[in-house]
Amino acid sequence: MSEQNGASVIEVENLVVEYGKGARRHRAVDGVTFAVQPGECVGFIGANGAGKSTTMKTLMGFIFPTSGSARVFGHKAGTVESRRRIGYLPEVALYYPFMKARELLELYGGLSGLSRSQLRARIPALLEKVGLGGKENVLLRQFSKGMQQRLGIAQSLIAEPDALIFDELSSGLDPLGRYDLRQVLLELKNSGRTIFFSSHELSEVESLCDRIVMIHKGRVLKEAPVAELMKPLNQFEVVFVPPAGFEIPESAARHDLRHDGEMCRLLVNDIDDYPRVLSDLTARGVEIRRTASRTVSLEDYFIELVREAEEKP
């Protein structure tokens, strides 16, 4: 299947990855299926040990599947063809401490087939982009963890790949570093790059991604576009006093209605329903005492889904 025929950039189907042997055999990824389309930015979220890094390492060919399949740009994961157009940032990036930043990027760029003239043209601008301008000749042993993470992002971008796979994207970055990184990713996203990344910063996932894949104990817990996912997380409260003989309108009946003495409290979980509910209540003569809105964070929602999954047999 070729990308030109509309194939996904990343295709994972019934992926199973196991470690160890015999009684110590552990299933880290358990039948995961998802796809990432050209130009999409997809967030891969889950708790530590959920199977995120194992899945990403399988996509890069560092780990082989026990069963199922993983393909990148239509090619089997790990082949030269599948990796040629990918920029990758591992969860833990370790670099030679006595190399300079420029030398490291020259090494990675050279391995990607870039010429010396291309590297001379790209490296200063790329370091500037990731917040390391003027650090070309600084030894990596003098870099902080956050600076090393910025350099890791630079090495993943040096060959101007079509797709980016980042494992724990903002690891080691301070708030300013995360903000700078978000701007870089937004620029890459707007240029049409495909981005697939895991992160513990769910606010980052929320602001950058088109779609989210949630994973728990090696299985996909939820997969949805961000807009669809966030829609039920916006809640609107309407407190009102109903008139005698009041009957709840159909638009409000499907939402959470609670009685508190003479007053009623209605929680509307869909922003599209909210104006209609207010209009229908007013038309039936209710006395609206208070309205308020609140947003459930993606983090709270994820924790709720995990707890539900833990309670299931």
C-alpha positions as a Markdown table, in Angstrom:
| # | Residue | x | y | z |
|---|---|---|---|---|
| 1 | Met | 0.0 | 0.0 | 0.0 |
| 2 | Ser | 1.5 | 3.4 | -1.0 |
| 3 | Glu | 1.0 | 6.7 | 0.6 |
| 4 | Gln | 0.0 | 8.1 | -2.7 |
| 5 | Asn | -3.0 | 5.8 | -2.7 |
| 6 | Gly | -4.2 | 7.4 | 0.6 |
| 7 | Ala | -2.5 | 5.0 | 3.0 |
| 8 | Ser | -1.8 | 6.0 | 6.6 |
| 9 | Val | 1.6 | 7.2 | 7.6 |
| 10 | Ile | 1.5 | 4.8 | 10.6 |
| 11 | Glu | -0.5 | 1.6 | 10.7 |
| 12 | Val | -0.6 | -0.6 | 13.8 |
| 13 | Glu | -2.8 | -3.6 | 13.7 |
| 14 | Asn | -3.5 | -6.1 | 16.5 |
| 15 | Leu | 0.1 | -5.4 | 17.8 |
| 16 | Val | 1.3 | -7.7 | 20.6 |
| 17 | Val | 4.7 | -7.3 | 22.2 |
| 18 | Glu | 5.9 | -9.6 | 25.0 |
| 19 | Tyr | 9.1 | -9.6 | 27.0 |
| 20 | Gly | 10.8 | -12.4 | 28.9 |
| 21 | Lys | 10.2 | -16.2 | 28.8 |
| 22 | Gly | 8.1 | -18.8 | 30.5 |
| 23 | Ala | 6.5 | -17.7 | 33.8 |
| 24 | Arg | 8.3 | -14.4 | 33.6 |
| 25 | Arg | 6.7 | -13.5 | 30.2 |
| 26 | His | 5.1 | -10.1 | 30.3 |
| 27 | Arg | 2.8 | -8.7 | 27.6 |
| 28 | Ala | 3.6 | -5.0 | 27.3 |
| 29 | Val | 1.4 | -4.3 | 24.3 |
| 30 | Asp | -1.8 | -6.3 | 24.0 |
| 31 | Gly | -3.6 | -6.2 | 20.7 |
| 32 | Val | -3.2 | -2.4 | 19.9 |
| 33 | Thr | -4.7 | -1.1 | 16.7 |
| 34 | Phe | -4.6 | 2.5 | 15.4 |
| 35 | Ala | -3.5 | 4.6 | 12.5 |
| 36 | Val | -2.0 | 8.1 | 11.9 |
| 37 | Gln | -3.0 | 9.9 | 8.7 |
| 38 | Pro | -0.8 | 12.2 | 6.6 |
| 39 | Gly | -0.6 | 15.7 | 8.2 |
| 40 | Glu | -2.2 | 14.6 | 11.5 |
| 41 | Cys | -0.8 | 15.4 | 15.0 |
| 42 | Val | -1.7 | 12.5 | 17.2 |
| 43 | Gly | -1.1 | 12.3 | 21.0 |
| 44 | Phe | -0.3 | 8.9 | 22.6 |
| 45 | Ile | -1.1 | 9.1 | 26.3 |
| 46 | Gly | -1.1 | 6.7 | 29.1 |
| 47 | Ala | 0.5 | 6.1 | 32.6 |
| 48 | Asn | 4.0 | 4.8 | 33.0 |
| 49 | Gly | 4.1 | 1.2 | 31.9 |
| 50 | Ala | 1.1 | 1.5 | 29.7 |
| 51 | Gly | 3.0 | 0.4 | 26.6 |
| 52 | Lys | 3.7 | 3.7 | 24.9 |
| 53 | Ser | 7.5 | 3.4 | 24.6 |
| 54 | Thr | 7.3 | -0.2 | 23.6 |
| 55 | Thr | 4.9 | 0.7 | 20.7 |
| 56 | Met | 7.1 | 3.5 | 19.5 |
| 57 | Lys | 10.2 | 1.3 | 19.7 |
| 58 | Thr | 8.4 | -1.2 | 17.6 |
| 59 | Leu | 7.5 | 1.4 | 15.0 |
| 60 | Met | 11.2 | 2.2 | 14.8 |
| 61 | Gly | 12.2 | -1.4 | 14.5 |
| 62 | Phe | 14.1 | -1.5 | 17.8 |
| 63 | Ile | 11.7 | -4.2 | 19.1 |
| 64 | Phe | 10.0 | -6.9 | 17.1 |
| 65 | Pro | 6.3 | -7.7 | 17.5 |
| 66 | Thr | 5.3 | -11.0 | 19.0 |
| 67 | Ser | 2.3 | -10.9 | 16.7 |
| 68 | Gly | 0.3 | -8.3 | 14.7 |
| 69 | Ser | 1.9 | -5.7 | 12.5 |
| 70 | Ala | 3.3 | -2.2 | 12.4 |
| 71 | Arg | 3.9 | -0.3 | 9.2 |
| 72 | Val | 5.3 | 3.2 | 8.5 |
| 73 | Phe | 4.8 | 4.9 | 5.1 |
| 74 | Gly | 3.5 | 1.5 | 3.8 |
| 75 | His | 6.7 | -0.4 | 4.7 |
| 76 | Lys | 7.3 | -2.9 | 7.5 |
| 77 | Ala | 8.4 | -1.1 | 10.7 |
| 78 | Gly | 12.2 | -1.1 | 11.1 |
| 79 | Thr | 13.2 | -1.3 | 7.4 |
| 80 | Val | 15.3 | 1.3 | 5.8 |
| 81 | Glu | 12.4 | 2.4 | 3.7 |
| 82 | Ser | 10.1 | 2.9 | 6.7 |
| 83 | Arg | 12.8 | 4.9 | 8.7 |
| 84 | Arg | 14.0 | 7.1 | 5.8 |
| 85 | Arg | 11.4 | 9.8 | 6.3 |
| 86 | Ile | 11.1 | 9.7 | 10.1 |
| 87 | Gly | 12.6 | 12.0 | 12.7 |
| 88 | Tyr | 12.7 | 10.2 | 16.0 |
| 89 | Leu | 13.3 | 11.4 | 19.6 |
| 90 | Pro | 13.7 | 8.6 | 22.2 |
| 91 | Glu | 12.4 | 8.8 | 25.7 |
| 92 | Val | 16.0 | 9.0 | 27.0 |
| 93 | Ala | 18.5 | 10.6 | 24.6 |
| 94 | Leu | 22.1 | 10.0 | 25.5 |
| 95 | Tyr | 24.8 | 11.8 | 23.6 |
| 96 | Tyr | 28.6 | 11.7 | 23.6 |
| 97 | Pro | 29.6 | 14.2 | 26.3 |
| 98 | Phe | 32.8 | 15.4 | 24.5 |
| 99 | Met | 31.1 | 16.2 | 21.3 |
| 100 | Lys | 29.9 | 19.7 | 20.4 |
| 101 | Ala | 26.3 | 20.4 | 19.5 |
| 102 | Arg | 27.4 | 21.2 | 15.9 |
| 103 | Glu | 29.3 | 17.9 | 15.7 |
| 104 | Leu | 26.4 | 15.9 | 16.9 |
| 105 | Leu | 24.0 | 17.4 | 14.3 |
| 106 | Glu | 26.7 | 16.9 | 11.6 |
| 107 | Leu | 26.8 | 13.2 | 12.6 |
| 108 | Tyr | 23.1 | 12.7 | 12.5 |
| 109 | Gly | 22.7 | 14.8 | 9.4 |
| 110 | Gly | 25.5 | 12.8 | 7.7 |
| 111 | Leu | 23.9 | 9.5 | 8.5 |
| 112 | Ser | 20.7 | 10.9 | 6.9 |
| 113 | Gly | 22.6 | 11.6 | 3.7 |
| 114 | Leu | 23.0 | 15.4 | 4.0 |
| 115 | Ser | 26.0 | 17.1 | 2.4 |
| 116 | Arg | 28.4 | 19.4 | 4.3 |
| 117 | Ser | 27.0 | 22.4 | 2.6 |
| 118 | Gln | 23.5 | 21.5 | 3.5 |
| 119 | Leu | 24.5 | 21.0 | 7.1 |
| 120 | Arg | 26.4 | 24.3 | 7.3 |
| 121 | Ala | 23.2 | 26.0 | 6.0 |
| 122 | Arg | 20.8 | 24.2 | 8.4 |
| 123 | Ile | 22.5 | 23.8 | 11.7 |
| 124 | Pro | 22.6 | 27.4 | 12.9 |
| 125 | Ala | 19.0 | 28.1 | 12.0 |
| 126 | Leu | 17.9 | 24.8 | 13.5 |
| 127 | Leu | 19.6 | 25.5 | 16.8 |
| 128 | Glu | 18.1 | 28.9 | 16.9 |
| 129 | Lys | 14.7 | 27.4 | 16.4 |
| 130 | Val | 15.0 | 25.1 | 19.4 |
| 131 | Gly | 16.4 | 27.7 | 21.7 |
| 132 | Leu | 20.1 | 26.8 | 21.4 |
| 133 | Gly | 21.3 | 29.7 | 19.2 |
| 134 | Gly | 25.0 | 30.3 | 19.7 |
| 135 | Lys | 25.6 | 26.9 | 21.3 |
| 136 | Glu | 27.1 | 25.2 | 18.2 |
| 137 | Asn | 30.6 | 24.8 | 19.8 |
| 138 | Val | 29.6 | 24.0 | 23.4 |
| 139 | Leu | 30.5 | 20.5 | 24.7 |
| 140 | Leu | 27.4 | 18.4 | 25.4 |
| 141 | Arg | 28.7 | 17.6 | 28.9 |
| 142 | Gln | 27.9 | 21.2 | 29.7 |
| 143 | Phe | 24.3 | 20.9 | 28.6 |
| 144 | Ser | 21.6 | 20.6 | 31.2 |
| 145 | Lys | 18.9 | 18.0 | 30.8 |
| 146 | Gly | 16.5 | 20.5 | 29.2 |
| 147 | Met | 19.2 | 21.7 | 26.7 |
| 148 | Gln | 19.9 | 18.0 | 25.8 |
| 149 | Gln | 16.2 | 17.6 | 25.1 |
| 150 | Arg | 16.2 | 20.6 | 22.9 |
| 151 | Leu | 19.2 | 19.2 | 21.0 |
| 152 | Gly | 17.4 | 15.9 | 20.7 |
| 153 | Ile | 14.5 | 17.7 | 19.0 |
| 154 | Ala | 17.0 | 19.4 | 16.7 |
| 155 | Gln | 18.6 | 16.1 | 15.7 |
| 156 | Ser | 15.1 | 14.7 | 14.9 |
| 157 | Leu | 14.5 | 17.7 | 12.5 |
| 158 | Ile | 17.9 | 17.9 | 10.8 |
| 159 | Ala | 16.9 | 15.9 | 7.8 |
| 160 | Glu | 13.6 | 17.7 | 7.4 |
| 161 | Pro | 11.6 | 14.5 | 7.7 |
| 162 | Asp | 8.0 | 14.0 | 6.7 |
| 163 | Ala | 6.9 | 12.4 | 10.0 |
| 164 | Leu | 8.1 | 12.9 | 13.6 |
| 165 | Ile | 7.9 | 10.3 | 16.4 |
| 166 | Phe | 8.6 | 11.7 | 19.8 |
| 167 | Asp | 8.6 | 9.6 | 23.0 |
| 168 | Glu | 7.9 | 11.8 | 26.1 |
| 169 | Leu | 8.3 | 15.0 | 24.1 |
| 170 | Ser | 8.7 | 17.6 | 26.8 |
| 171 | Ser | 10.8 | 15.5 | 29.3 |
| 172 | Gly | 13.3 | 17.7 | 31.2 |
| 173 | Leu | 11.9 | 21.0 | 29.8 |
| 174 | Asp | 10.9 | 23.8 | 32.0 |
| 175 | Pro | 7.7 | 25.8 | 31.3 |
| 176 | Leu | 9.6 | 28.2 | 28.9 |
| 177 | Gly | 11.1 | 25.2 | 27.1 |
| 178 | Arg | 7.6 | 23.6 | 26.8 |
| 179 | Tyr | 6.2 | 26.9 | 25.4 |
| 180 | Asp | 9.1 | 27.2 | 22.8 |
| 181 | Leu | 8.6 | 23.5 | 21.8 |
| 182 | Arg | 4.9 | 24.1 | 21.3 |
| 183 | Gln | 5.6 | 26.9 | 18.9 |
| 184 | Val | 8.0 | 24.7 | 17.0 |
| 185 | Leu | 5.5 | 21.9 | 16.8 |
| 186 | Leu | 2.7 | 24.2 | 15.7 |
| 187 | Glu | 4.9 | 25.5 | 12.9 |
| 188 | Leu | 5.7 | 21.9 | 11.8 |
| 189 | Lys | 2.1 | 21.0 | 12.0 |
| 190 | Asn | 1.0 | 23.9 | 9.9 |
| 191 | Ser | 3.7 | 23.0 | 7.3 |
| 192 | Gly | 1.9 | 19.6 | 6.9 |
| 193 | Arg | 4.3 | 17.3 | 8.9 |
| 194 | Thr | 2.8 | 14.2 | 10.5 |
| 195 | Ile | 3.5 | 14.2 | 14.2 |
| 196 | Phe | 3.0 | 11.3 | 16.6 |
| 197 | Phe | 4.1 | 11.8 | 20.2 |
| 198 | Ser | 3.6 | 10.7 | 23.8 |
| 199 | Ser | 3.6 | 13.2 | 26.7 |
| 200 | His | 2.7 | 13.4 | 30.3 |
| 201 | Glu | 1.7 | 17.0 | 29.8 |
| 202 | Leu | -1.9 | 16.5 | 28.9 |
| 203 | Ser | -2.5 | 20.3 | 28.4 |
| 204 | Glu | 0.2 | 20.1 | 25.7 |
| 205 | Val | -1.6 | 17.2 | 24.0 |
| 206 | Glu | -4.9 | 19.1 | 24.3 |
| 207 | Ser | -3.5 | 22.2 | 22.6 |
| 208 | Leu | -1.5 | 20.6 | 19.8 |
| 209 | Cys | -3.3 | 17.4 | 18.7 |
| 210 | Asp | -6.0 | 16.6 | 16.2 |
| 211 | Arg | -6.6 | 13.2 | 17.8 |
| 212 | Ile | -5.7 | 11.3 | 20.9 |
| 213 | Val | -5.0 | 7.6 | 21.5 |
| 214 | Met | -5.3 | 6.6 | 25.2 |
| 215 | Ile | -3.5 | 3.4 | 26.2 |
| 216 | His | -3.7 | 1.5 | 29.5 |
| 217 | Lys | -2.1 | -1.8 | 30.4 |
| 218 | Gly | -1.1 | -2.4 | 26.7 |
| 219 | Arg | -4.6 | -1.8 | 25.3 |
| 220 | Val | -6.3 | 1.1 | 23.6 |
| 221 | Leu | -8.6 | 2.7 | 26.2 |
| 222 | Lys | -10.0 | 5.4 | 24.0 |
| 223 | Glu | -9.4 | 7.0 | 20.6 |
| 224 | Ala | -11.1 | 10.1 | 19.4 |
| 225 | Pro | -10.5 | 13.5 | 17.7 |
| 226 | Val | -9.7 | 16.1 | 20.3 |
| 227 | Ala | -12.7 | 18.3 | 19.5 |
| 228 | Glu | -15.0 | 15.2 | 20.0 |
| 229 | Leu | -13.2 | 14.2 | 23.1 |
| 230 | Met | -13.4 | 17.7 | 24.7 |
| 231 | Lys | -17.1 | 18.3 | 23.8 |
| 232 | Pro | -18.6 | 16.3 | 26.7 |
| 233 | Leu | -16.0 | 17.7 | 29.1 |
| 234 | Asn | -17.6 | 21.2 | 28.9 |
| 235 | Gln | -20.4 | 21.3 | 31.5 |
| 236 | Phe | -23.0 | 23.9 | 32.0 |
| 237 | Glu | -25.1 | 24.3 | 35.1 |
| 238 | Val | -28.6 | 25.9 | 35.2 |
| 239 | Val | -30.3 | 26.4 | 38.5 |
| 240 | Phe | -34.0 | 27.3 | 38.2 |
| 241 | Val | -37.3 | 27.3 | 40.0 |
| 242 | Pro | -40.0 | 25.4 | 38.0 |
| 243 | Pro | -43.6 | 26.7 | 37.9 |
| 244 | Ala | -46.5 | 24.6 | 39.1 |
| 245 | Gly | -47.2 | 21.7 | 36.8 |
| 246 | Phe | -43.8 | 22.0 | 35.2 |
| 247 | Glu | -42.8 | 19.3 | 32.7 |
| 248 | Ile | -39.2 | 19.0 | 31.7 |
| 249 | Pro | -38.7 | 19.8 | 28.0 |
| 250 | Glu | -37.3 | 17.1 | 25.7 |
| 251 | Ser | -34.0 | 19.0 | 25.1 |
| 252 | Ala | -33.3 | 19.0 | 28.9 |
| 253 | Ala | -34.6 | 15.5 | 29.7 |
| 254 | Arg | -31.4 | 13.7 | 28.5 |
| 255 | His | -29.2 | 15.7 | 30.8 |
| 256 | Asp | -28.6 | 15.3 | 34.6 |
| 257 | Leu | -31.5 | 16.9 | 36.5 |
| 258 | Arg | -31.4 | 17.1 | 40.3 |
| 259 | His | -34.0 | 18.5 | 42.7 |
| 260 | Asp | -33.0 | 20.6 | 45.8 |
| 261 | Gly | -36.1 | 21.7 | 47.6 |
| 262 | Glu | -38.1 | 24.1 | 45.4 |
| 263 | Met | -35.1 | 24.5 | 43.0 |
| 264 | Cys | -33.8 | 22.3 | 40.3 |
| 265 | Arg | -30.2 | 21.9 | 39.1 |
| 266 | Leu | -29.6 | 20.9 | 35.6 |
| 267 | Leu | -26.1 | 19.8 | 34.2 |
| 268 | Val | -25.9 | 20.1 | 30.5 |
| 269 | Asn | -22.9 | 18.1 | 29.0 |
| 270 | Asp | -23.1 | 19.3 | 25.4 |
| 271 | Ile | -22.4 | 22.9 | 24.3 |
| 272 | Asp | -24.6 | 22.5 | 21.3 |
| 273 | Asp | -27.6 | 21.7 | 23.6 |
| 274 | Tyr | -27.0 | 24.5 | 26.0 |
| 275 | Pro | -28.8 | 27.4 | 24.1 |
| 276 | Arg | -31.7 | 25.2 | 23.2 |
| 277 | Val | -32.1 | 24.0 | 26.8 |
| 278 | Leu | -32.2 | 27.6 | 28.1 |
| 279 | Ser | -34.7 | 28.7 | 25.5 |
| 280 | Asp | -37.0 | 25.7 | 26.2 |
| 281 | Leu | -36.9 | 26.2 | 29.9 |
| 282 | Thr | -37.7 | 29.9 | 29.6 |
| 283 | Ala | -40.5 | 29.2 | 27.3 |
| 284 | Arg | -42.0 | 26.9 | 29.9 |
| 285 | Gly | -42.0 | 29.7 | 32.5 |
| 286 | Val | -39.2 | 28.7 | 34.8 |
| 287 | Glu | -37.4 | 31.3 | 36.9 |
| 288 | Ile | -33.7 | 30.9 | 36.2 |
| 289 | Arg | -31.6 | 31.7 | 39.3 |
| 290 | Arg | -28.1 | 31.0 | 38.2 |
| 291 | Thr | -26.0 | 29.7 | 35.2 |
| 292 | Ala | -22.4 | 28.6 | 35.3 |
| 293 | Ser | -19.9 | 26.7 | 33.2 |
| 294 | Arg | -16.9 | 24.5 | 34.0 |
| 295 | Thr | -14.5 | 22.4 | 32.0 |
| 296 | Val | -13.3 | 19.0 | 33.2 |
| 297 | Ser | -9.6 | 18.7 | 32.4 |
| 298 | Leu | -8.3 | 16.0 | 30.0 |
| 299 | Glu | -6.2 | 14.8 | 32.9 |
| 300 | Asp | -9.3 | 14.3 | 35.1 |
| 301 | Tyr | -11.1 | 12.6 | 32.3 |
| 302 | Phe | -8.2 | 10.2 | 31.7 |
| 303 | Ile | -8.0 | 9.3 | 35.4 |
| 304 | Glu | -11.7 | 8.6 | 35.4 |
| 305 | Leu | -11.3 | 6.3 | 32.3 |
| 306 | Val | -8.4 | 4.5 | 33.9 |
| 307 | Arg | -10.4 | 3.9 | 37.2 |
| 308 | Glu | -13.3 | 2.6 | 35.2 |
| 309 | Ala | -11.0 | 0.2 | 33.3 |
| 310 | Glu | -9.4 | -1.0 | 36.6 |
| 311 | Glu | -12.9 | -1.8 | 38.1 |
| 312 | Lys | -13.9 | -4.0 | 35.1 |
| 313 | Pro | -13.2 | -7.7 | 35.6 |
